[in-house]
């Protein structure tokens, strides 16, 4: 009897024991559908896959992903991995890309607009929502593509940073789409797909071509570590290869649009 009790205690202890290793992730706590401290986004799910592969606890250092984010998190040593960075980003060491996404045209499915091209003449009269990035509201590539076509006056901008006191500022453009304040949203694919994954209103998503003339619309996304962390980057690269299918299932579940890499 004592042996059975001892074995039961040992099994229970083993089941709840946490790995000794930590995967220290730098992330924004208010950036759904990417990362969130209470409603996990798809990057949180990717981090969980990596943590299991490394037999490590995923621990987060939470900071708003705004000016100074890298300096105050990864580069200060408070954490070791950023979950999404453009491949080859300056000031950090990036892994090989784990997905490549593209800007999309999103609309309410019940409107049956089926707009799949920036040359669709309806974009000249519909209310077109776009993201504005950075603290200065810089124009992302799709806005330049619209401007080259003379589509300006009916374009409505939404700051990705927005009012951080509100839940997940990047979703304002998608919320405006659902509410009918805009007719289409020309946005980064993962934002549209991740939002659509949780939306009660069905969203139609049409990926754009990787390029619009000289304007790039598709980008490779990688993990990022400090420049000196070569060993960690190599280890993460191995995980991304060995667990490619599992990560792909996460991205599929979250409706993250992907295009073939040109690398």
N, C-alpha and C positions, 0 to 999 in steps of 0.2 A: 504493500500500500504506500509506504513512504517513498519507494522507488517511483511509483506512478505519479505521486504528487510532485516529486523532484523533476521528473521528466516533463510534466505539464508546465511547471514554472519555467523550465529551461526553454521550452517551445514558445511560451508566451513572451518571454524576454527576447528571444531571437526575432519573433514576429514584429515587435515594436521597435527594436533597436534601429538606430539611424546609421547610415554610413559615416565613417570618420571624415571622409573627404567632403569639401564644399565646392560647389560651382557658384561663384559669386557673380551675379548678373546685375548689370547696370540697366535700369529701365524706368520708364515714366509710369507713375501710378494712376494716371488719369488720361489714358491714351487709347481707349477702346476704339476699334477692334484689334489693335496691335498688342498693347500690354495694359494691364490694369491690376490694382492691388486687391480688388474685391470681386470683379467680374472678369475672370481670366480671358484674355484674347488669344489669337492664334499664335503669337510669338511666345506667350506663356506656355502653350501646348508644345511648341517646338523645344523650348527650354526643358520641359519635363522629359521629352524623348532623350535629349542629350544627357540630362542628369542620370537617367536610368542606365544609359549606355556606359557612362563613366563610373557608375556606382557611387554617385555623389548626391548630397543634399543640394537642392537649388535654393540659394539664399539671395534675396534681392536687396540692392541699394536703390532706393527710390528717389528720383529727382525729376523735376519737370524737364522735358526734352526741349529746351530752349537755349538761347545763347549761354555758353559756358557749360553745357551739359557734359561734354567729354572732359573738359578741364576739371570739373568738380567731382567726377565719378571715376571713369577708367584711368585717366592720366594722373589722377591724384593717388591712385592705388586703393581706393575704397572698394573697388570691385574689379573683376578680371575680364568680363565678356560683355560686349554689346550685341544684342540679338539681331539687329538689322543695320547694315551700313552699305553704302554703294561700294561695289567691288573696286579695290584700288584706292579707296579714300585716303586723303592725306592725313598725316599725324598719327595714323594707327597702322597695324598690320591686319590685313583681312585674310580670311580663309578663302578657299574656292567658293564661288557662289553656290547657294543651295536652292535658289530659284531665280527666275528671271520673269519679271512682270512688265505690264504695259499700261498706259492710260486707256481708259474705256469711256464709252458713252453709256450712262445709266439712265433709265427711265422707269416709271411705274408700269408694271406689266399690264395693268388693266387699261392703260391708255393706248396700248397697241401701236406705238409710234414706230417701232422697228427701225430706228435710225442707226446705221452702221458705218457711216462715212462722214468726214468733216465737210465733204462737198455736197451733202444733202441740202437742197435749197431751203428746207424748213428751218435749218439752224439760223437763218437770217431773220426769222420773225419770232421763233419760240424764245422763251426766257431760259438762257443757258447759264447754269451755275458752274463756277470754276473755283479751284483752290488757289489761294495766295499764300506763298510760303515765306518763312523768315520773319524776323521782327519788323522788317521794313516793307512787308507785303510784296515781295518780288514776284514777277510773273513766271509761272512754270511753263514748260514747253508747249502744252496745248493752247495756252493763251496767245503765244506768238503765232502758232499755226492759224488760229482764228483771225488774228489781226492781219495776217498776210492775205486773208480772204475778204478783208473789210468788215468782218463780223465783230463789232465793238459795242454799239449802243445798247444792244439787248443782252449783254453779258453782265452777270451779277457775281461779284467776288466775295469769297468767304475766307477769312484768315484761318489758316491751319492752327495757329497759336490761340487765337480767339480769347475769350474770357476764361481764364483758368479756374475761376470760382465755379464755373458750370461744369457738368459732367462731360468729359471727353470732347473738348472743343473741335477736333477735326471732323466730327460727325455733323456739324451744323449744316453743311451743304447737303448731306443726305437726308437730314431731317426736313430741310426745306423742300426737297424733292417729294418726300412722302406726304408732306402737308399741302402740296400743290402750289407753293410760292414760286417754284421754278418748274419748268417742263422737262428739262434734261439736266444731267450733271456730267460734266466732262472732268473726270477725276482719276487719281491713281488707282489702279486696279485692286490692290489689296484693301484699300479703304472701302471701295464699292462692294467687293465680294464679302468682306468680313461683316460689313453692316447688313448686307442682304441676308447673310446666314442667320441673323437674329431678328430680322424685320418681320413684323406681322403683315406688312403690306408687301406682296411679291414685287421684286425688283428685276427688271430685264437688264442684262449687262452685255454690251457688244465691245469686245476688245478692238482697239485700233491697230493698224499696221505698226511694226516696230519703228518705222521712220516715215516722216512726212517731208519729203524732199531732204533738205539738210538738217531738219529738226529731229533729234532723237526722241522717241516716245517710249522706248523699252529700256529697262535698266536691270543689271545683275545685282542681286542682293546677297550679302555674305555676313558672316559673323566677324566681329572685330575684337582684337586684343591689343595690348600695348606693343609698340614696335620691337621691344627686346624679347617678348614672350614667344620665341620661335617654337619651343617645345610644345607649348600649349596650343599654338596654332596648328602644328602638325597633328597633334592628338585630335583636335576638333575636326580637322580635315578627314581623318580616318573614320571618325564617327559619322560624318556627313555622307561618306561613301558607303559604309557598312549598314547604315540605317536610312538610306535614301528612300526606300519604299515606305517606311513608317512615317517619315517626314512628309512624303508626297500624300499619304492618306490624310494627314492633318490639313495640309493645304487644300486638298480636294473637299474635305468636310466643310471647310470655311469658305469655299467658293473663291479661292484666290486664283485669278486668271494668270496663266503662265504661257510664255512663248519660248520657242527653242532658242538656246543661246547661240550667238554667232562666234563664240570663242573656239 
